Amino acid sequence: MTSTQPLSRRHTLKAALFAIAAATLTFTAVPAVAAPVANIVGTAAASADHTTLVAAVKAAGLVDTLSGKGPFTVFAPTNAAFAKLPAGTVDNLLKPENKAQLQSVLTYHVVAGKLMAKDVLAAIKAGGGKAIVTTVQGGNLTASVMGETVMLTDTKGRMAHVTATDLDTTNGVIHVIDSVVLP
């Protein structure tokens, strides 16, 4: 019995310390992260900054593809990004006779798989400062970091800044970019 007495005293002491510690803790409720409710097309369509992109996706006949299972990573140019293109470029691409060219431009902004920002940054670090990603179109984009900003560079050297990341969707993720990259 004498061997259990010190054990009981030790448990009592531990229980008292635990009670004191528990009484001094402050718990902060962490808001639950909402599960995505829309696919890539639905998420883009809900954004006032992506009306040109959504119109282009429709004109290219890519709604079903980008609404499909995926997963996809989309580098989504804003309306302002499309406005940077030479005058008449968007209108010309939206013409039915240029559907194949429009599909090529749009699928150059899509990567198979779900690459969150942390994945892109890890690939850049592993690549010694740059990561080359192959797009659904078949061309390559080079991701790098300039200061605090992830940059995408197309094969002709045009650059886009990633301005928003990790817009989670039911079939992938969207990262917003400020320029259109071209194959």
KOLMAR-906278 format. One record per residue (C-alpha): x, y, z; residue number from 1; residue in one letter. Coordinates in steps of 0.05 Angstrom, whole numbers, plus 5000, padded with zeros to 4 digits. Each point is the difference from the previous one (the first is absolute). Example, Ala and Ser with C-alpha at 12.3 -4.5 7.8 and 13.67 -1.06 7.14 Angstrom:
+------+------+------+------+------+
|   px |   py |   pz | resi | resn |
+------+------+------+------+------+
| 5246 | 4910 | 5156 |    1 |    A |
| 5027 | 5069 | 4987 |    2 |    S |
+------+------+------+------+------+
***
This chain:
+------+------+------+------+------+
|   px |   py |   pz | resi | resn |
+------+------+------+------+------+
| 5000 | 5000 | 5000 |    1 |    M |
| 5057 | 5048 | 5014 |    2 |    T |
| 5021 | 4997 | 4927 |    3 |    S |
| 4931 | 5024 | 4976 |    4 |    T |
| 4997 | 5059 | 5048 |    5 |    Q |
| 5055 | 5041 | 4965 |    6 |    P |
| 4967 | 4983 | 4933 |    7 |    L |
| 4933 | 5027 | 5025 |    8 |    S |
| 5033 | 5063 | 5026 |    9 |    R |
| 5035 | 5008 | 4932 |   10 |    R |
| 4934 | 4992 | 4963 |   11 |    H |
| 4967 | 5050 | 5046 |   12 |    T |
| 5056 | 5050 | 4988 |   13 |    L |
| 4996 | 4990 | 4925 |   14 |    K |
| 4924 | 5008 | 5001 |   15 |    A |
| 5006 | 5064 | 5040 |   16 |    A |
| 5052 | 5029 | 4952 |   17 |    L |
| 4958 | 4980 | 4940 |   18 |    F |
| 4939 | 5034 | 5031 |   19 |    A |
| 5039 | 5064 | 5012 |   20 |    I |
| 5028 | 4999 | 4929 |   21 |    A |
| 4932 | 4986 | 4970 |   22 |    A |
| 4969 | 5057 | 5040 |   23 |    A |
| 5050 | 5050 | 4972 |   24 |    T |
| 4993 | 4979 | 4927 |   25 |    L |
| 4960 | 5044 | 4954 |   26 |    T |
| 4969 | 4966 | 4941 |   27 |    F |
| 4988 | 5037 | 4936 |   28 |    T |
| 4949 | 4972 | 4952 |   29 |    A |
| 5031 | 4987 | 4932 |   30 |    V |
| 4950 | 5012 | 4944 |   31 |    P |
| 4988 | 4939 | 4958 |   32 |    A |
| 5025 | 5005 | 4929 |   33 |    V |
| 4941 | 4994 | 4954 |   34 |    A |
| 5003 | 4945 | 4949 |   35 |    A |
| 4999 | 5025 | 4929 |   36 |    P |
| 4931 | 5002 | 4971 |   37 |    V |
| 5013 | 5013 | 4927 |   38 |    A |
| 5045 | 4972 | 4946 |   39 |    N |
| 5052 | 5042 | 4963 |   40 |    I |
| 4950 | 5029 | 4950 |   41 |    V |
| 4949 | 5015 | 5054 |   42 |    G |
| 5052 | 5033 | 5044 |   43 |    T |
| 5026 | 5043 | 4943 |   44 |    A |
| 4929 | 5018 | 4979 |   45 |    A |
| 4986 | 5025 | 5070 |   46 |    A |
| 5059 | 5049 | 4994 |   47 |    S |
| 4987 | 5069 | 4970 |   48 |    A |
| 5075 | 5002 | 4983 |   49 |    D |
| 4995 | 4939 | 4954 |   50 |    H |
| 4943 | 5014 | 4952 |   51 |    T |
| 5046 | 5002 | 4940 |   52 |    T |
| 5031 | 4934 | 5019 |   53 |    L |
| 4931 | 4968 | 5009 |   54 |    V |
| 4977 | 5027 | 4933 |   55 |    A |
| 5063 | 4972 | 4967 |   56 |    A |
| 4991 | 4931 | 5033 |   57 |    V |
| 4928 | 4998 | 4973 |   58 |    K |
| 5022 | 5022 | 4930 |   59 |    A |
| 5055 | 4948 | 5000 |   60 |    A |
| 4952 | 4944 | 5019 |   61 |    G |
| 5040 | 4985 | 5063 |   62 |    L |
| 4944 | 5006 | 5052 |   63 |    V |
| 4988 | 4924 | 5004 |   64 |    D |
| 5075 | 4986 | 5004 |   65 |    T |
| 5014 | 5050 | 5055 |   66 |    L |
| 4937 | 4979 | 5037 |   67 |    S |
| 5022 | 4927 | 4997 |   68 |    G |
| 5032 | 4957 | 5053 |   69 |    K |
| 5070 | 5028 | 4994 |   70 |    G |
| 5037 | 5017 | 5042 |   71 |    P |
| 5026 | 5061 | 4964 |   72 |    F |
| 5042 | 5060 | 5019 |   73 |    T |
| 4978 | 5062 | 4962 |   74 |    V |
| 5042 | 5064 | 4996 |   75 |    F |
| 4941 | 5047 | 4988 |   76 |    A |
| 5013 | 5067 | 4966 |   77 |    P |
| 4956 | 5057 | 5024 |   78 |    T |
| 4959 | 5045 | 4955 |   79 |    N |
| 5057 | 5052 | 5008 |   80 |    A |
| 5050 | 4947 | 4976 |   81 |    A |
| 4960 | 4988 | 4936 |   82 |    F |
| 4995 | 5076 | 4991 |   83 |    A |
| 5077 | 5004 | 4997 |   84 |    K |
| 5000 | 4960 | 4935 |   85 |    L |
| 5004 | 5040 | 4936 |   86 |    P |
| 4935 | 5032 | 4978 |   87 |    A |
| 4954 | 4951 | 4965 |   88 |    G |
| 5036 | 4937 | 5024 |   89 |    T |
| 4945 | 4976 | 5046 |   90 |    V |
| 4945 | 5015 | 4950 |   91 |    D |
| 5039 | 4964 | 4946 |   92 |    N |
| 5012 | 4938 | 5044 |   93 |    L |
| 4926 | 4996 | 5017 |   94 |    L |
| 4980 | 4992 | 4927 |   95 |    K |
| 4975 | 4930 | 4983 |   96 |    P |
| 5053 | 4992 | 4946 |   97 |    E |
| 5055 | 5010 | 5053 |   98 |    N |
| 4973 | 4948 | 5049 |   99 |    K |
| 5062 | 4955 | 4995 |  100 |    A |
| 5047 | 5058 | 5014 |  101 |    Q |
| 4956 | 5022 | 5059 |  102 |    L |
| 5001 | 4929 | 5027 |  103 |    Q |
| 5076 | 5000 | 4995 |  104 |    S |
| 5006 | 5066 | 5037 |  105 |    V |
| 4952 | 4979 | 5055 |  106 |    L |
| 5028 | 4930 | 5011 |  107 |    T |
| 5069 | 5032 | 5005 |  108 |    Y |
| 4974 | 5027 | 5067 |  109 |    H |
| 4980 | 4931 | 5026 |  110 |    V |
| 5044 | 4948 | 5033 |  111 |    V |
| 4976 | 4929 | 5014 |  112 |    A |
| 4997 | 4986 | 5075 |  113 |    G |
| 4988 | 5044 | 5060 |  114 |    K |
| 5060 | 5044 | 5015 |  115 |    L |
| 4989 | 5042 | 5061 |  116 |    M |
| 5045 | 5061 | 5011 |  117 |    A |
| 5043 | 4960 | 5049 |  118 |    K |
| 5011 | 4947 | 4947 |  119 |    D |
| 5021 | 5052 | 4948 |  120 |    V |
| 5048 | 5032 | 5050 |  121 |    L |
| 5029 | 4933 | 5019 |  122 |    A |
| 5012 | 4983 | 4927 |  123 |    A |
| 5034 | 5068 | 4989 |  124 |    I |
| 5045 | 4988 | 5060 |  125 |    K |
| 5016 | 4928 | 4977 |  126 |    A |
| 5016 | 5027 | 4931 |  127 |    G |
| 5051 | 5050 | 5026 |  128 |    G |
| 4956 | 5060 | 4989 |  129 |    G |
| 4954 | 4978 | 4944 |  130 |    K |
| 4951 | 4945 | 4984 |  131 |    A |
| 4976 | 4981 | 4931 |  132 |    I |
| 4928 | 4977 | 4995 |  133 |    V |
| 4970 | 4967 | 4939 |  134 |    T |
| 4932 | 5027 | 4982 |  135 |    T |
| 4940 | 4962 | 4973 |  136 |    V |
| 5015 | 5035 | 4933 |  137 |    Q |
| 5067 | 4965 | 4999 |  138 |    G |
| 5045 | 5061 | 5009 |  139 |    G |
| 5040 | 5019 | 5061 |  140 |    N |
| 4995 | 5056 | 5050 |  141 |    L |
| 5058 | 5018 | 5046 |  142 |    T |
| 4982 | 5019 | 5071 |  143 |    A |
| 5048 | 5041 | 5041 |  144 |    S |
| 5000 | 5049 | 5058 |  145 |    V |
| 5015 | 5074 | 4993 |  146 |    M |
| 5002 | 5032 | 5069 |  147 |    G |
| 4937 | 4974 | 5033 |  148 |    E |
| 4962 | 4986 | 4936 |  149 |    T |
| 4995 | 4936 | 4960 |  150 |    V |
| 5011 | 5014 | 4926 |  151 |    M |
| 4980 | 4959 | 4939 |  152 |    L |
| 5041 | 5007 | 4937 |  153 |    T |
| 4976 | 4973 | 4934 |  154 |    D |
| 5046 | 4973 | 4946 |  155 |    T |
| 5007 | 5069 | 4968 |  156 |    K |
| 5021 | 5033 | 5065 |  157 |    G |
| 4934 | 5034 | 5016 |  158 |    R |
| 4988 | 5003 | 5075 |  159 |    M |
| 4938 | 4998 | 5045 |  160 |    A |
| 4998 | 5013 | 5074 |  161 |    H |
| 4959 | 4953 | 5043 |  162 |    V |
| 4955 | 5047 | 5039 |  163 |    T |
| 4955 | 4952 | 5038 |  164 |    A |
| 5010 | 4927 | 5016 |  165 |    T |
| 4965 | 4937 | 5023 |  166 |    D |
| 4928 | 5015 | 4979 |  167 |    L |
| 4977 | 4930 | 5015 |  168 |    D |
| 4947 | 4969 | 4955 |  169 |    T |
| 4966 | 4932 | 4997 |  170 |    T |
| 5045 | 4979 | 4943 |  171 |    N |
| 5065 | 5036 | 5012 |  172 |    G |
| 5028 | 5068 | 5017 |  173 |    V |
| 5004 | 5069 | 4969 |  174 |    I |
| 5058 | 5048 | 5006 |  175 |    H |
| 4986 | 5070 | 4973 |  176 |    V |
| 5051 | 5033 | 4953 |  177 |    I |
| 5006 | 5071 | 4975 |  178 |    D |
| 5020 | 4986 | 4928 |  179 |    S |
| 4982 | 4950 | 4946 |  180 |    V |
| 5056 | 4951 | 4984 |  181 |    V |
| 5003 | 4975 | 4929 |  182 |    L |
| 5025 | 4935 | 4970 |  183 |    P |
+------+------+------+------+------+
***
